[in-house]
Amino acid sequence: MKALLLSVLVALSCAAETRAAGNPDQAGRPGAAPATVEHRSNDAVFDRHKGAIYALYARALRDQPRLSGKIVFDIDIDAAGVATGCRVKSSQLRAPDFERKLCERIKLIRFAPQTPTTYTKDVTLLSAA
């Protein structure tokens, strides 16, 4: 299992953006303002849950060894930090069941309390095959 996980690279892109109540943050874009505290906090929380993403991906690789590509999520976070929604904004994976499982897992993540926001996160999954 460890060898499989070592052969899998999950790169969480820093190009995520946070949009709060109709006021889009331009974080991660050239010439943009620095990331907000909420944005950095969301990235840190998401990074702490990478192990769960690794586990789901490792299981999916058993059935689809060449499964790889970029997937972008829109995650709705309420004031209490609960992920109330998760949508696949774009995906190169062509694996709807796996994408659904990722969204279900992401909705279990508890973020820091904040103003209600939609948090966009890019996840790149690369198989060694």
ZAMARGU-4260 file (C-alpha; in steps of 0.2 Angstrom, whole numbers, plus 5000, padded with zeros to 4 digits):
<rodrens>
0) 5000/5000/5000 | 5014/5012/5004 | 5023/5008/4988 | 5006/5013/4979 | 5004/5029/4989
5) 5022/5033/4985 | 5019/5031/4966 | 5004/5042/4967 | 5007/5061/4967 | 4993/5072/4973
10) 4997/5090/4970 | 4985/5102/4978 | 4986/5118/4968 | 4989/5135/4976 | 4978/5142/4962
15) 4962/5140/4973 | 4951/5155/4975 | 4939/5160/4988 | 4923/5170/4984 | 4914/5178/4998
20) 4896/5184/4997 | 4897/5192/4979 | 4915/5199/4982 | 4927/5187/4972 | 4944/5186/4979
25) 4957/5186/4965 | 4969/5176/4975 | 4981/5165/4965 | 4980/5176/4949 | 4994/5186/4942
30) 4994/5204/4949 | 4981/5199/4962 | 4980/5204/4980 | 4987/5192/4993 | 4976/5177/4998
35) 4963/5181/5012 | 4965/5173/5030 | 4950/5162/5026 | 4958/5156/5010 | 4974/5151/5018
40) 4964/5143/5032 | 4954/5133/5020 | 4970/5127/5011 | 4977/5122/5027 | 4962/5112/5033
45) 4961/5104/5015 | 4979/5099/5016 | 4976/5091/5033 | 4963/5080/5024 | 4975/5074/5010
50) 4976/5057/5017 | 4958/5054/5014 | 4960/5060/4996 | 4975/5048/4994 | 4965/5033/5001
55) 4950/5036/4989 | 4962/5038/4975 | 4972/5023/4979 | 4956/5012/4979 | 4950/5020/4962
60) 4967/5016/4955 | 4964/4997/4958 | 4950/4998/4945 | 4957/5011/4934 | 4976/5011/4934
65) 4978/5026/4922 | 4966/5037/4932 | 4974/5054/4932 | 4970/5072/4928 | 4965/5088/4936
70) 4948/5091/4945 | 4942/5107/4951 | 4929/5108/4966 | 4917/5122/4971 | 4914/5119/4990
75) 4901/5129/4999 | 4906/5133/5017 | 4893/5140/5029 | 4897/5152/5044 | 4900/5137/5056
80) 4913/5130/5044 | 4903/5116/5038 | 4904/5111/5020 | 4886/5111/5014 | 4889/5108/4996
85) 4902/5101/4984 | 4902/5102/4965 | 4914/5096/4952 | 4917/5112/4942 | 4928/5104/4929
90) 4937/5087/4928 | 4949/5078/4916 | 4946/5061/4926 | 4931/5055/4916 | 4926/5045/4932
95) 4909/5051/4938 | 4908/5038/4953 | 4925/5043/4959 | 4921/5061/4958 | 4905/5059/4968
100) 4915/5049/4981 | 4928/5063/4982 | 4914/5076/4984 | 4905/5066/4998 | 4922/5065/5007
105) 4925/5083/5005 | 4908/5087/5013 | 4914/5078/5029 | 4928/5091/5031 | 4925/5104/5044
110) 4933/5121/5040 | 4936/5135/5052 | 4921/5146/5056 | 4920/5160/5043 | 4908/5171/5033
115) 4898/5160/5021 | 4909/5157/5006 | 4911/5146/4990 | 4929/5140/4990 | 4937/5133/4974
120) 4950/5120/4975 | 4961/5112/4961 | 4967/5095/4964 | 4978/5086/4952 | 4979/5067/4953
125) 4993/5059/4943 | 4995/5040/4942 | 5012/5032/4940 | 5005/5020/4926
</rodrens>
